[in-house]
Amino acid sequence: MAENSDIGEADPRAGYQVTEQVGHLLRKAYQRHLAIFQENASDPDLTSVQFVTLCTLHDRGPSSQAELVKATSVDQATIRGIVERLKARGLINLSKDAADGRKVIISLLAKGEAVLRSMYPNAHIISEKTMGRLNPAERVALLFLLKKITEDEPGED
């Protein structure tokens, strides 16, 4: 394969270091956070995405799968598997929507509430450990920037 310099063009890779790119660094930070989550979860079988789903059901109340997808930013296929696993553990209940029999409504059960109650103190520890290397100003800046990166564009749903 001929080098671009052989044909007089600049090397498109010049100055590009994948380990310095935002996607790579976000992925590394997320992997670190997931490891901290698993090490500090009060329930060793609870994943971070399952925790987010339970928190969403607690905060929003009974929700459809589509509502969970929107509220958690977890894709449809993944949320389906999460719902199945949480149901199998007896943490949530599925029922038909009274207004639309085709729609399934997901509700938090008492056992799911108990998992959340035991997990909330650990969640604070997990957040603290994830951002432990940052000073208070850096923590505020990180959260601000992450929210800014992830917010919807005007007109997006």
C-alpha positions in Angstrom: 0.0 0.0 0.0 1.5 3.3 -1.0 1.9 6.1 1.5 0.0 9.3 0.9 3.3 11.2 0.9 4.3 9.2 -2.2 1.5 11.0 -4.2 2.1 14.4 -2.7 -0.9 14.4 -0.2 -0.8 15.1 3.5 -1.1 12.1 5.7 -4.7 12.2 7.1 -3.4 10.4 10.3 -1.0 13.2 11.1 -1.6 14.3 14.7 -4.4 11.8 15.3 -3.9 9.8 18.5 -6.9 7.5 19.2 -6.0 7.4 22.9 -6.5 11.2 23.1 -9.9 11.3 21.4 -13.1 12.0 23.3 -14.8 8.7 22.4 -11.8 6.7 23.7 -11.6 8.7 26.9 -15.3 8.5 27.5 -15.3 4.8 27.0 -12.3 4.4 29.4 -14.0 6.6 32.0 -17.2 4.6 31.7 -15.4 1.3 32.0 -13.7 2.6 35.2 -17.1 3.7 36.5 -18.7 0.3 35.7 -15.8 -1.5 37.6 -16.3 0.8 40.6 -20.1 0.2 40.4 -19.7 -3.6 40.5 -17.1 -3.5 43.3 -19.4 -1.3 45.5 -23.0 -2.4 44.6 -24.9 -3.7 47.6 -26.4 -6.4 45.3 -23.7 -8.2 43.3 -26.3 -9.2 40.7 -27.4 -5.7 40.0 -25.9 -4.0 37.0 -25.6 -0.2 36.6 -28.2 -0.2 33.8 -30.6 -2.3 35.9 -30.1 0.2 38.7 -30.9 3.1 36.4 -34.0 1.3 35.3 -35.2 0.7 38.9 -34.5 4.3 39.8 -36.5 5.5 36.8 -39.5 3.3 37.8 -39.2 4.6 41.3 -39.0 8.3 40.2 -41.6 8.1 37.3 -43.9 5.4 38.6 -45.3 2.6 36.3 -44.0 3.0 32.8 -44.2 1.4 29.4 -41.1 0.0 27.8 -41.1 2.9 25.3 -41.2 5.3 28.2 -38.3 3.5 29.9 -36.2 3.7 26.7 -36.7 7.4 26.5 -36.1 8.1 30.2 -33.0 5.9 30.6 -31.5 6.4 27.1 -31.2 2.6 26.9 -32.0 1.1 23.5 -35.2 -1.0 23.0 -33.4 -4.4 22.8 -31.3 -3.8 25.9 -34.2 -2.5 28.0 -36.2 -5.6 26.9 -33.5 -7.9 28.4 -33.2 -5.8 31.5 -37.0 -5.9 32.1 -36.9 -9.7 31.7 -34.0 -10.1 34.2 -35.6 -7.7 36.7 -38.9 -9.5 36.4 -37.3 -12.9 36.9 -35.7 -11.6 40.1 -39.1 -10.4 41.4 -38.1 -6.8 41.4 -40.7 -5.5 38.9 -44.2 -6.5 37.7 -45.6 -6.5 34.1 -49.2 -5.8 33.5 -51.5 -4.8 30.6 -52.3 -1.1 30.2 -56.0 -0.5 31.1 -56.5 1.9 28.2 -54.5 -0.1 25.6 -54.3 -3.9 26.1 -51.4 -4.2 23.7 -49.2 -1.9 25.9 -47.3 -3.5 28.8 -46.8 -1.4 32.0 -43.8 -2.1 34.2 -44.1 -1.4 37.9 -41.6 -1.5 40.8 -42.4 -4.2 43.4 -41.6 -4.0 47.1 -38.6 -6.2 46.6 -37.3 -3.7 43.9 -37.9 -0.8 46.3 -35.8 -2.7 49.0 -33.0 -3.2 46.5 -33.0 0.6 45.8 -33.1 1.5 49.5 -30.0 -0.7 50.1 -28.3 0.6 47.0 -28.7 4.4 47.4 -25.9 4.8 50.0 -23.6 2.7 47.8 -24.6 4.8 44.8 -23.2 7.9 46.5 -20.0 6.0 47.3 -19.8 4.9 43.6 -20.2 8.5 42.4 -17.6 9.7 44.9 -15.1 7.0 43.9 -15.7 7.6 40.2 -14.9 11.3 40.6 -12.5 10.9 43.4 -9.5 12.3 41.6 -11.3 15.5 40.7 -11.5 18.7 42.9 -14.9 20.2 43.6 -14.7 22.7 40.6 -13.6 19.9 38.2 -16.6 17.8 39.4 -19.0 20.6 38.7 -17.4 21.2 35.3 -17.4 17.5 34.4 -21.1 17.1 35.2 -21.9 20.3 33.3 -20.0 19.2 30.2 -21.4 15.7 30.2 -24.9 17.1 30.4 -24.1 19.5 27.6 -22.7 16.8 25.4 -25.7 14.5 26.0 -28.5 17.1 25.8 -30.8 16.8 22.8 -30.5 19.2 20.0 -33.4 21.7 19.6 -36.3 19.9 17.9 -35.0 16.4 18.8 -37.2 14.3 21.0 
